[in-house]
């Protein structure tokens, strides 16, 4: 989707994965780790809601007792904010969880970070989430990546609090992982803690997501194809 903080998304579009290919990734992870997968998030190089049917089909296979037997509430699908997808997820019979990449509650900042979402305003997105919560009675998770000097000052914190007020939501504060060629830098642990404490003091559920895999360039937003420059 071209988000500026994500090397994965900047790889460009190839094709949509089929349900079996999506499921196979989880099966291979189980085999590689030697343990059962009990929680998962549907996200990736692209936007899951632009591959809605295949994504939901895969999640149903993984939810099935004849499949992987993962509880529906333990499976989340993450979107940049595709309104049609949010509306379609709301009427599915399974209790899948919705996660929304927010990253800023100030329009101009979000437009900078997520340029392909510029036509979806924060107001429109919030209305869709309100409707989703009213229909499903399920909490939405907001993903908020903290980039120093971009979305971490008090103005952005106040905007985030205001955006979340009155919504059935949880804010997942994410440490920015370094990406080659990007000028974005992670904020300090102390500033992250200020965000957490402020949100909680306002009655908004929040947590800090621990980053894993950065030592092998495999953390969130770092996955991309390795290309051999000598290949003809």
MIMAR-513067 format. One record per residue (C-alpha): residue in one letter; x, y, z. Coordinates in steps of 0.5 Angstrom, whole numbers, padded with zeros to 4 digits, always signed. Layout:
AXYZ ...
***
This chain:
X+0000+0000+0000 X+0006+0005+0000 X+0006+0007+0007 X+0013+0010+0008 X+0015+0007+0014 X+0014+0000+0011 X+0020-0003+0006 X+0015-0009+0005 X+0009-0005+0002 X+0014-0001-0002 X+0016-0008-0006 X+0010-0007-0011 X+0004-0011-0013 X+0005-0018-0016 X-0001-0022-0015 X-0006-0024-0009 X-0005-0030-0005 X-0010-0036-0005 X-0013-0039+0001 X-0009-0045+0001 X-0003-0041+0000 X-0005-0036+0006 X-0006-0042+0010 X+0000-0046+0008 X+0004-0040+0011 X+0001-0042+0018 X+0002-0049+0017 X+0010-0048+0015 X+0011-0044+0021 X+0008-0049+0026 X+0012-0054+0023 X+0019-0050+0023 X+0017-0048+0030 X+0015-0054+0033 X+0009-0051+0036 X+0002-0050+0035 X+0000-0043+0032 X-0006-0040+0037 X-0006-0033+0035 X-0005-0030+0028 X-0006-0023+0025 X-0008-0023+0017 X-0003-0017+0014 X+0002-0017+0009 X+0005-0014+0003 X-0001-0012+0001 X-0008-0010+0004 X-0012-0016+0006 X-0019-0013+0005 X-0017-0012-0003 X-0016-0019-0003 X-0023-0020+0002 X-0026-0027-0001 X-0019-0031+0000 X-0017-0028+0006 X-0024-0030+0010 X-0024-0036+0006 X-0017-0038+0009 X-0019-0035+0016 X-0025-0040+0016 X-0020-0046+0014 X-0016-0044+0020 X-0022-0043+0025 X-0025-0050+0023 X-0024-0056+0027 X-0022-0060+0021 X-0017-0054+0019 X-0012-0051+0024 X-0017-0050+0030 X-0015-0043+0032 X-0021-0039+0035 X-0024-0034+0031 X-0023-0029+0037 X-0015-0031+0036 X-0015-0029+0029 X-0015-0021+0027 X-0015-0018+0020 X-0011-0012+0019 X-0013-0006+0015 X-0010+0001+0013 X-0018+0003+0013 X-0021+0000+0007 X-0028+0002+0009 X-0032-0003+0004 X-0028-0009+0008 X-0029-0006+0015 X-0037-0006+0013 X-0036-0013+0010 X-0033-0016+0016 X-0038-0013+0021 X-0043-0018+0018 X-0039-0024+0018 X-0042-0030+0022 X-0035-0031+0025 X-0032-0027+0031 X-0026-0025+0028 X-0022-0019+0030 X-0021-0012+0027 X-0014-0008+0027 X-0014-0002+0024 X-0007+0002+0022 X-0008+0009+0024 X-0001+0012+0026 X-0004+0019+0026 X-0010+0022+0028 X-0008+0028+0025 X-0010+0028+0017 X-0004+0031+0014 X+0001+0027+0018 X-0003+0020+0016 X-0003+0023+0009 X+0004+0023+0009 X+0005+0017+0012 X+0000+0013+0008 X-0001+0017+0002 X-0005+0011-0002 X-0010+0012+0004 X-0011+0020+0002 X-0018+0019+0000 X-0021+0016+0006 X-0021+0021+0011 X-0020+0020+0019 X-0028+0022+0020 X-0030+0017+0015 X-0026+0012+0018 X-0028+0013+0025 X-0036+0013+0023 X-0034+0006+0019 X-0031+0004+0026 X-0037+0006+0030 X-0042+0003+0026 X-0037-0004+0026 X-0037-0004+0034 X-0045-0002+0034 X-0046-0008+0030 X-0041-0013+0033 X-0040-0011+0040 X-0033-0012+0039 X-0027-0008+0040 X-0022-0005+0035 X-0015-0005+0035 X-0011+0001+0033 X-0004+0000+0031 X+0000+0007+0032 X+0007+0007+0030 X+0011+0012+0033 X+0016+0016+0029 X+0020+0021+0033 X+0019+0028+0031 X+0013+0026+0026 X+0007+0023+0030 X+0010+0023+0038 X+0009+0030+0040 X+0003+0033+0045 X-0001+0035+0039 X-0001+0028+0036 X-0002+0025+0043 X-0008+0030+0044 X-0011+0028+0037 X-0010+0021+0039 X-0014+0021+0045 X-0019+0025+0042 X-0020+0020+0036 X-0021+0014+0041 X-0025+0017+0046 X-0032+0014+0046 X-0030+0008+0041 X-0029+0001+0044 X-0022+0000+0042 X-0015-0001+0044 X-0009+0002+0042 X-0003-0002+0040 X+0003+0002+0041 X+0009+0000+0036 X+0016+0001+0036 X+0019+0003+0029 X+0023-0001+0026 X+0029+0001+0022 X+0028+0001+0014 X+0034+0002+0009 X+0033+0009+0006 X+0028+0011+0010 X+0029+0018+0014 X+0024+0016+0020 X+0027+0014+0027 X+0024+0011+0033 X+0022+0015+0039 X+0025+0014+0046 X+0022+0009+0051 X+0020+0014+0055 X+0016+0018+0050 X+0013+0011+0048 X+0011+0010+0056 X+0008+0017+0056 X+0003+0015+0050 X+0001+0009+0054 X+0000+0013+0061 X-0004+0018+0058 X-0008+0014+0054 X-0009+0009+0060 X-0011+0016+0064 X-0016+0018+0059 X-0019+0011+0060 X-0017+0008+0053 X-0014+0001+0053 X-0007+0001+0051 X-0001-0003+0050 X+0006-0003+0047 X+0008-0008+0042 X+0015-0012+0043 X+0019-0012+0037 X+0022-0018+0035 X+0026-0020+0029 X+0030-0014+0027 X+0036-0018+0028 X+0035-0021+0022 X+0031-0016+0018 X+0025-0020+0019 X+0021-0015+0024 X+0014-0011+0022 X+0015-0007+0016 X+0022-0010+0014 X+0020-0016+0010 X+0022-0015+0003 X+0025-0019-0003 X+0033-0020-0003 X+0035-0018-0010 X+0041-0021-0014 X+0044-0015-0018 X+0048-0019-0022 X+0042-0023-0024 X+0040-0022-0032 
***
